[in-house]
Amino acid sequence: MSAWSPRAWRPVLWTLPPVLIVLVIAGYPITRVLAESTVTPAGRGTAVWSQVLGSEAFRDALWRTVSIAIASTVGCLVLGSFLAVVLAFVPFRGSQVVGRLIDTVLTLPSFLVTLAFTFLYGTAGAVNALIAELTGRTTPLLNFLTTPWGVIAAEVTFFTPFVVRPLLAAFAQLPREQLDVAASLGASPWRVLRQVVLPEAWPALAAGGSLVLLLTLNEFGIVLFTGAKGVLTLPAMIYTRGIVTFDLPGAAVLATVQVVLSLTLYTAYRIVFARFISRKGR
């Protein structure tokens, strides 16, 4: 068969449209941002990069972004693992309702959770009002929403379902006979969980945790709606530079850094996940 026959070119023709769509949707915006980041008053160069990356505000925002994302991810993993284990292995009335409520959170925009936090735990929220009613306090006892802890608490609340769902799916694939055998041999529930359940759930836990880390690293709505003015993350800094002060080259530099962080994290996740699967298959 000739290399130039229509049949030989058919796979290329089928592959070309998706590749072009990806290049237009993803490649062009990234290229445009990179080009914008080199714009200077004198033409083009790296002056904006040096100015932005060398500023203390950028270093603080980078550290704040990474630290909040890591803390929120750890919180989601702990809370999500606990909820998934309870829903999967501790039968109780209403467990299906709780599962549906967790799924409902996935459909909500993040700012709704933040507004709910404000109504509950804000300085004029319901919890502080109840405490003032019971104790006679004139100043609010809870005043953490405008701090990094408020952002972390809201992100843990909103993103925990992204850990619960993969874990429940993984637990559903576990052979019940394996659990019954382990229990019949005298293994305690904690030992069964540690030696039988969790090893099978590591891929789902890694997938959920990596997704949460990516989402929290790029989260903007929760930071904005908590009113945490002192909590400046990279997405908030990009918004300030690009929309408020209209510093498009500076915003483009920050956006490029944000994209590099996300792609690096995703690549590391894919490498670790692939190695884990290959070792498990041996």
Secondary structure, DSSP 8 states (H G I E B T S, - for coil): --TTSHHHHHHHHHHHHHHHHHIIIIIHHHHHHHHHTTEETTEESSHHHHHHHTSHHHHHHHHHHHHHHHHHHHHHHHHHHHHHHHHHHS--TTHHHHHHHHHHHHTS-HHHHHHHHHHHHSTTSHHHHHHHHHH--SS-S---TTSHHHHHHHHHHHHTHHHHHHHHHHHHTS-HHHHHHHHHTT--HHHHIIIIIHHHHHHHHHHHHHHHHHHHHT--HHHHHTT-TT---HHHHHHIIIIIS--HHHHHHHHHHHHHHHHHHHHHHHHHHHHHHHHHH-
